[in-house]
């Protein structure tokens, strides 16, 4: 409809004076679009560490004039299906099904009834729903590469997983992919890990006990690759108890880049989980031009946060 600039100005003036707001529900019936996106997660909304997933999704949605409708299920599969169906009933444009950490699971049938994206979720069976996850294998390569570039060729131990044979916590997708990346990168340089300490629960206590055991049973490690920052906290304490200084005597590199990483002394070098970028990409895929979001697995890079916990190996004149 064509109207003059003068009439447009008068209409806008009347809108401002009366405080008029359009009826979004009525408009959605006419246009067939609610301009709303569903975001269903297990515990993302109540977990500060993973909250940036929602921040990224919120920003991407806001930039596209969409509202994010958030629901949390505490991992209850029945409630998850109910929330997805309820959002479909409210004519959301699409649904992001998210997890606090990367896991494998069966995709709820309700998600297949319309546009959707899996965030931090890998389907146990092949499906057409696009997947957005961190590039954990490349993160493992990054950790190994950083130690190799610092001169380490021996005495590299892994804290959190076993090596011979490989052993990771049950269902831990990140652990398996990080381990694969580490082994591949070291092998390409003709290096093998000196050993690994499997830890079922990746908390500071587990990292402390695993590192104490490494120090008790084996030669002094030259470098530790801890599979998350909480394990690193325990490793730091075990090294201090043994009168060993991080970076000078034993280097430590880790994953996740939790806030504590920058508060440890020396500050911990860690490969960050890109929560904000993951959330953004999920929305971007969901609203991609065309009738359907691009399928397949979309891996988001995990950046290296360089700090002071990795020292360089001093080479002798003949070394």
C-alpha positions in Angstrom: 0.0 0.0 0.0 1.4 3.4 -1.0 0.9 6.3 1.3 2.5 9.8 1.3 5.3 10.7 3.7 2.9 13.2 5.3 0.3 10.6 6.0 3.0 8.2 7.4 4.3 10.9 9.7 0.7 11.5 11.0 0.2 7.8 11.6 3.4 7.5 13.5 2.6 10.6 15.6 -0.8 9.0 16.5 0.9 5.8 17.4 3.3 7.6 19.8 0.5 9.7 21.4 -1.9 6.7 22.0 0.8 4.2 23.0 -0.6 1.8 20.4 1.0 -1.6 20.2 0.1 -4.2 17.5 -1.6 -7.4 18.5 1.2 -9.9 17.9 -1.1 -12.9 18.1 -3.5 -11.6 15.5 -0.6 -10.6 13.2 0.8 -14.2 13.5 -2.5 -15.6 12.4 -2.4 -13.4 9.3 1.2 -13.8 8.4 1.6 -17.4 9.6 4.7 -16.5 11.6 4.8 -16.1 15.4 8.4 -14.6 15.3 9.1 -16.9 18.3 11.7 -19.6 18.7 11.6 -22.4 21.3 14.7 -23.2 23.3 14.3 -26.4 25.3 17.2 -27.6 27.5 18.1 -29.9 30.3 19.8 -27.6 32.8 21.4 -24.9 30.6 19.2 -22.0 32.0 20.1 -22.7 35.6 23.8 -23.5 35.1 26.0 -20.4 35.1 28.8 -22.2 33.2 26.6 -23.0 30.2 24.4 -19.8 30.4 26.3 -18.2 27.5 24.6 -20.7 25.2 21.4 -18.8 25.9 23.1 -15.4 25.6 24.3 -16.3 22.1 20.9 -17.6 21.1 19.2 -14.5 22.6 21.4 -12.1 20.7 21.0 -14.0 17.4 17.2 -14.1 17.8 17.0 -10.4 18.8 19.0 -9.4 15.7 16.4 -11.2 13.6 13.4 -9.7 15.4 12.6 -13.0 17.2 11.6 -13.8 20.7 13.2 -16.8 22.5 10.8 -18.9 24.6 12.9 -20.9 27.1 11.9 -24.1 28.9 14.0 -26.4 31.1 13.4 -30.1 31.7 16.1 -31.2 34.2 16.7 -34.1 31.9 13.2 -35.5 32.2 12.5 -37.2 28.8 8.8 -37.1 29.2 8.8 -33.4 30.1 11.1 -32.7 27.2 8.6 -34.2 24.7 5.8 -32.3 26.4 7.6 -29.0 26.2 8.4 -29.5 22.5 4.8 -30.3 21.7 3.6 -27.3 23.7 5.8 -25.0 21.8 4.7 -26.5 18.5 1.1 -25.8 19.6 2.1 -22.2 20.1 3.3 -22.1 16.5 7.0 -21.3 17.2 9.0 -21.0 14.0 11.4 -23.7 15.2 12.9 -25.4 18.3 16.5 -25.6 19.6 16.9 -28.7 21.7 20.0 -28.1 23.9 22.1 -29.8 26.5 24.5 -28.4 29.1 27.3 -30.7 27.9 27.7 -32.7 24.7 25.9 -36.0 24.9 24.4 -38.7 22.7 20.7 -39.3 22.9 17.7 -40.4 21.0 16.0 -37.5 19.2 12.4 -37.0 20.5 9.9 -37.7 17.7 8.2 -34.4 18.5 11.3 -32.5 17.3 11.0 -34.0 13.9 7.5 -32.5 13.3 8.9 -29.1 12.3 12.1 -27.1 12.0 14.7 -27.9 14.7 18.3 -27.8 15.7 20.2 -30.0 18.2 22.7 -28.0 20.3 25.3 -30.0 22.2 23.4 -33.2 21.3 24.6 -35.9 19.0 21.7 -38.2 17.8 22.2 -42.0 18.4 20.6 -42.6 15.0 21.0 -40.8 11.8 18.5 -38.0 11.4 18.0 -34.9 9.2 18.1 -32.4 12.1 21.2 -30.3 12.0 23.7 -30.6 15.0 25.8 -27.9 16.5 28.6 -29.0 18.8 32.1 -27.8 19.9 35.0 -29.1 17.8 36.4 -31.3 20.6 38.7 -33.4 18.5 40.4 -30.2 17.1 40.6 -28.9 20.7 42.6 -32.1 21.6 44.9 -31.4 18.7 45.3 -27.8 19.9 46.3 -29.0 23.4 48.9 -31.5 22.1 50.2 -29.0 19.5 50.8 -26.4 22.1 52.9 -28.8 24.2 54.8 -29.9 21.2 55.6 -26.3 20.2 56.8 -25.7 23.7 59.3 -28.5 23.2 57.7 -31.4 25.0 58.4 -34.9 23.5 58.2 -37.1 26.6 56.7 -37.2 30.1 53.3 -36.1 28.8 50.5 -37.6 31.0 46.7 -37.3 30.6 44.5 -36.7 33.7 40.9 -37.7 33.4 41.2 -40.6 30.9 43.1 -43.8 30.5 45.5 -44.4 27.6 46.4 -48.1 27.4 43.7 -49.1 26.7 41.8 -45.9 26.1 39.2 -45.3 28.8 36.8 -42.4 29.2 33.8 -41.8 31.4 30.6 -43.5 30.1 28.7 -41.3 27.6 31.4 -38.6 27.6 31.5 -37.5 24.0 33.9 -34.6 24.7 36.3 -36.9 26.5 36.4 -39.4 23.6 36.9 -36.7 20.9 39.5 -34.8 23.0 41.5 -38.0 23.5 41.3 -38.9 19.8 42.7 -35.4 18.8 45.5 -35.6 21.4 46.6 -39.0 20.3 46.5 -38.1 16.6 48.5 -34.9 17.0 51.1 -36.4 19.2 51.5 -39.5 16.8 52.0 -37.2 13.8 55.0 -35.8 15.7 56.3 -39.3 16.6 55.3 -38.8 20.3 53.1 -41.0 22.5 51.6 -40.1 25.9 53.6 -41.5 28.8 50.4 -42.6 30.4 47.0 -41.6 31.6 45.0 -41.5 34.9 41.3 -42.4 34.5 39.0 -40.3 36.6 35.3 -41.1 36.8 34.2 -37.8 38.3 35.9 -34.8 36.8 36.1 -32.7 40.0 39.1 -31.2 41.8 39.3 -34.2 44.2 39.6 -36.6 41.3 42.3 -34.5 39.7 44.2 -34.2 43.0 44.1 -38.0 43.7 45.0 -38.9 40.1 48.0 -36.6 40.1 49.2 -37.8 43.5 49.0 -41.3 42.1 51.0 -40.4 39.0 53.7 -38.8 41.2 53.8 -41.8 43.5 54.0 -44.6 40.9 55.8 -43.1 38.0 58.7 -40.8 37.1 57.9 -37.1 37.5 55.7 -36.0 34.7 56.9 -33.1 32.5 53.5 -32.0 31.4 49.9 -32.8 32.2 46.9 -32.5 29.9 43.9 -32.3 32.2 40.6 -33.0 30.6 38.8 -30.1 32.3 39.7 -27.1 34.5 38.3 -28.7 37.7 40.7 -31.6 37.3 43.5 -29.0 36.9 42.6 -27.4 40.2 43.2 -30.7 41.9 46.4 -31.3 39.9 47.7 -27.9 40.9 47.2 -28.8 44.6 48.9 -32.2 44.2 51.9 -30.6 42.6 52.2 -28.0 45.3 52.0 -30.7 48.0 55.0 -32.4 46.2 56.9 -29.1 46.2 56.7 -28.9 42.4 56.0 -25.6 40.6 53.5 -25.4 37.8 55.1 -24.3 34.5 58.7 -24.5 35.9 58.7 -28.2 37.0 55.5 -29.5 35.4 53.4 -27.8 32.7 49.6 -28.1 32.8 47.1 -27.4 30.0 43.4 -28.0 30.2 40.0 -27.6 28.6 36.7 -25.6 29.1 38.2 -22.3 30.3 35.9 -21.9 33.3 36.2 -18.7 35.3 38.5 -20.4 37.8 41.2 -20.9 35.1 42.3 -17.3 35.1 42.3 -17.2 39.0 44.6 -20.1 39.5 48.3 -19.2 40.1 49.9 -19.4 37.7 46.9 -18.7 35.5 45.8 -21.9 33.6 46.2 -22.2 29.9 42.9 -23.8 28.7 41.0 -24.5 25.5 37.6 -22.7 25.8 34.2 -24.1 25.2 32.6 -21.5 22.8 29.2 -21.4 24.5 28.1 -18.0 23.1 29.1 -19.0 19.5 27.3 -22.3 19.8 24.1 -20.6 20.8 24.3 -18.1 18.0 25.0 -20.7 15.4 22.0 -22.8 16.5 19.7 -19.8 15.8 21.4 -18.9 12.6 20.9 -22.4 11.3 17.3 -22.6 12.4 16.5 -19.3 10.6 18.7 -20.0 7.6 17.2 -18.9 4.2 15.2 -21.6 2.5 12.7 -24.1 3.8 15.0 -26.1 6.0 18.2 -25.5 8.0 21.3 -27.0 6.5 21.7 -30.6 7.9 24.8 -32.4 9.1 27.1 -31.7 12.0 28.4 -28.2 12.5 31.5 -28.0 14.6 32.3 -24.7 16.3 36.1 -24.0 17.0 37.3 -24.0 20.5 39.9 -21.1 21.1 43.1 -21.5 23.0 43.4 -19.2 26.0 47.1 -18.7 26.5 48.2 -18.0 30.1 51.2 -19.0 32.3 50.8 -22.7 33.1 52.9 -24.1 30.2 56.6 -23.5 30.3 59.1 -24.1 27.5 61.5 -26.9 27.5 65.1 -25.7 27.9 67.3 -27.4 25.4 71.0 -28.1 26.0 73.6 -27.4 23.4 73.5 -31.0 22.3 69.8 -31.6 22.9 
